[in-house]
Amino acid sequence: MIELNDSNGAADWAADWNEISEGLRKDLGAQIHTQWIRPIRPGSFEPGSGMLNLHLPSEFSANWVRERFADRLALAWKIVRPEVRSVTIAAAPREADPARPRTAVPQQAAAPAPRPALADSGNRIALDPSQVFSGFITGQSNVLAFNAAQRMAAMEKPLFSPLYLKAATGQGKTHLLHAIGNAFAEVNPGARICYCPAEKFMNDFVSAIQRGDSMAFKARLRGFDMLLVDDIQFIIGKNSTQEEFLHTIDAILGGGKRLVVTSDRAPQALDGVDQRLLSRLAMGLVADIQPADIELRRAIITARIETMRMGEVPEEVIEFLARTISRNVRELVGGLNKLMAYAQITGQKVTLPLAEEQLSDLLSANRRRITIDEIQRAVCQFYKVDRSEMSSKRRARAVVRPRQVAMYLAKVLTPRSYPEIGRKFGGRDHSTVIHAVRLIEDLRTRDADMDGDVRALLQQLES
Ligand SMILES: Nc1ncnc2c1ncn2[C@@H]1O[C@H](COP(=O)(O)OP(=O)(O)OP(=O)(O)O)[C@@H](O)[C@H]1O
C-alpha cells in the first residue's frame, strides 16, 4: 500500500484529482462541488489490487459521496489512471488516532452504491437529509404509498400505525422511509426520530445483551417518537430479537408514537415470524409500491437530469434508458449516472450509440427473455385454471379471460408476432390474438381489478 503523502508522488495524484474534480464541478454545479467533492483527497493506493482509497473529512460526508458519486469517481479515476481498478471512499483516519477503524467499502465502477451509513444528529438518528419527498417522483405504481407516507409524516396523528411499505428491491422503500423522517422532523423539530435497518437493530440488540445493558437499549428505543425500520424481512428467525421487537412495537404503538417498516414481501409472507409480531405489523396500513412503469421511469430520469444538472440529454436517450432499464429504479439511476460520468470525463456527447455501448452489461441483464410457456404457467397459477385451458377450445368465461390475459402478456413481454402467439395457444388465428390484446388493453383502463391482476402478473414475470 502506498500512502499518498508528500514523499510518494502525492503531487501527481493531486494534479490528476484536480482535473477530475474540475470536470465534476461543471457537471454538478458549484454548490455540490464545494461542499462534497472538493474536500476529497487521494489517501492511499494499493498497486496489487489497483484499489485507490479516497478520503473525506468525516464519516458522514464519505457516506454521502459514496452513495451518490462512487460510480462517477471510480470511472473518472480509471480513465485518468488506468492502473486504478476500483475506488473506496472513507473518512480520513485521524492522525492522533491511527488505530481508528475505517469503513471503506470497495466500490467497482458499475456496482450499485451502498446505503448511506448511520449518522447521528441530535434527535435525528441516522436520517439521510437528502432523501426527501420532493425528490421522490410519483406515478400510478407508487402514489398510494407516497400519500400514506406523507400522511405518516404530517402534524396530525395518522389514522393508521404502523405503516408497512412493501416493494421489490430498488423501488424506493428506503427513500420514502428517510423522507417520512425528514418531513416529520420539519413539522416537529423536537421529535426524536430513529432510522434503523432491521439487521442493525438485531446486531445492536445482541451486543447490548452481551454488554449487559439491554435495559438501556430498550429504554432508548422506546423513547423515540418515530421509529423507521428498514428491511424487516431480515429480522426473521431470531426469536429473542423478535420478542424484543414485539415489545418495542407495543411500547411505541401503545404510546401513540409512529412506526414505519419496509419489507420486500407482505407481512403474511414473512416466514418464521412470530404470529403476534405478524398481527402487529399487519394491523396498520400495508402500502404496496409496484415496479415503476415506463412513464414513471421516464419521469425519474428527467427529474434526475434536471436536479443533478447533468446538462442536455437527447430525448431518444431518455426514452431508451426508460424503456430498457426496467428491473428497478436503482439500476435506472445507476445507469444514467454511469453514462453521464463517462460522457463528461471523456468529453463526448451523450448519444444513443454511446448509451448502448457503455451500458451493455446492464442492458443485457435487463433483457431477460420471458417465454410464452412461463407466461402461461404464471397465468394459470394466478387464476387457478388448468394449463390445458390455454390451448383448449372451451369458451367458458372462467377460462377465456385468463387465456386472453396470457395472450396480452405474450405480446407485451415477448418479441413474438401475433401468428406465433396464436400457434402457442392451440393454433388460434392471429386475429383472435389481436382481439385479446386490444380487449385487455381496454379493460385495464376501465376495470381496476383487471389492471391489478395484470400488474401483479407483470411484476411476477419481470422480477
Ligand atoms: N420514485 C422515485 N423517485 C426518485 N428516485 C427514486 C424513486 N424510487 C427509487 N428511487 C431511487 O432509486 C434508488 C433505490 O431506491 P431505494 O434505496 O429507496 O430502494 P429500496 O426499495 O429501499 O431497495 P432495497 O429493497 O434493495 O433496499 C435510490 O437512489 C432512490 O432515491
The ligand as an SDF file (V2000), in Angstrom:
LIG
                    3D

 31 33  0  0  0  0  0  0  0  0999 V2000
  -39.9730    7.2240   -7.2300 N   0  0  0  0  0  0  0  0  0  0  0  0
  -38.6730    7.5620   -7.1370 C   0  0  0  0  0  0  0  0  0  0  0  0
  -38.2670    8.8170   -7.4180 N   0  0  0  0  0  0  0  0  0  0  0  0
  -36.9640    9.1600   -7.3460 C   0  0  0  0  0  0  0  0  0  0  0  0
  -35.9780    8.3030   -7.0140 N   0  0  0  0  0  0  0  0  0  0  0  0
  -36.3240    7.0440   -6.7200 C   0  0  0  0  0  0  0  0  0  0  0  0
  -37.6750    6.5980   -6.7670 C   0  0  0  0  0  0  0  0  0  0  0  0
  -37.7210    5.2940   -6.4470 N   0  0  0  0  0  0  0  0  0  0  0  0
  -36.4580    4.9310   -6.1940 C   0  0  0  0  0  0  0  0  0  0  0  0
  -35.6040    5.9800   -6.3510 N   0  0  0  0  0  0  0  0  0  0  0  0
  -34.1390    5.9790   -6.1920 C   0  0  0  0  0  0  0  0  0  0  0  0
  -33.6890    4.6580   -6.5180 O   0  0  0  0  0  0  0  0  0  0  0  0
  -32.6440    4.2540   -5.6330 C   0  0  0  0  0  0  0  0  0  0  0  0
  -33.0460    2.9710   -4.9140 C   0  0  0  0  0  0  0  0  0  0  0  0
  -34.1360    3.2500   -4.0290 O   0  0  0  0  0  0  0  0  0  0  0  0
  -34.2060    2.6740   -2.5300 P   0  0  0  0  0  0  0  0  0  0  0  0
  -32.8400    2.5040   -1.9540 O   0  0  0  0  0  0  0  0  0  0  0  0
  -35.1620    3.5220   -1.7710 O   0  0  0  0  0  0  0  0  0  0  0  0
  -34.8250    1.2500   -2.8500 O   0  0  0  0  0  0  0  0  0  0  0  0
  -35.3380    0.0960   -1.8560 P   0  0  0  0  0  0  0  0  0  0  0  0
  -36.7240   -0.2280   -2.3020 O   0  0  0  0  0  0  0  0  0  0  0  0
  -35.1570    0.5050   -0.4430 O   0  0  0  0  0  0  0  0  0  0  0  0
  -34.3780   -1.0950   -2.2440 O   0  0  0  0  0  0  0  0  0  0  0  0
  -33.8520   -2.3490   -1.3400 P   0  0  0  0  0  0  0  0  0  0  0  0
  -35.0290   -3.2060   -1.0570 O   0  0  0  0  0  0  0  0  0  0  0  0
  -32.8660   -3.0240   -2.2380 O   0  0  0  0  0  0  0  0  0  0  0  0
  -33.2650   -1.7790   -0.1190 O   0  0  0  0  0  0  0  0  0  0  0  0
  -32.4090    5.4330   -4.7010 C   0  0  0  0  0  0  0  0  0  0  0  0
  -31.3590    6.2140   -5.2340 O   0  0  0  0  0  0  0  0  0  0  0  0
  -33.7210    6.2060   -4.7520 C   0  0  0  0  0  0  0  0  0  0  0  0
  -33.5320    7.5790   -4.4650 O   0  0  0  0  0  0  0  0  0  0  0  0
  1  2  1  0
  2  3  1  0
  2  7  2  0
  3  4  2  0
  4  5  1  0
  5  6  2  0
  6  7  1  0
  6 10  1  0
  7  8  1  0
  8  9  2  0
  9 10  1  0
 10 11  1  0
 11 12  1  0
 11 30  1  0
 12 13  1  0
 13 14  1  0
 13 28  1  0
 14 15  1  0
 15 16  1  0
 16 17  2  0
 16 18  1  0
 16 19  1  0
 19 20  1  0
 20 21  2  0
 20 22  1  0
 20 23  1  0
 23 24  1  0
 24 25  2  0
 24 26  1  0
 24 27  1  0
 28 29  1  0
 28 30  1  0
 30 31  1  0
M  END
$$$$
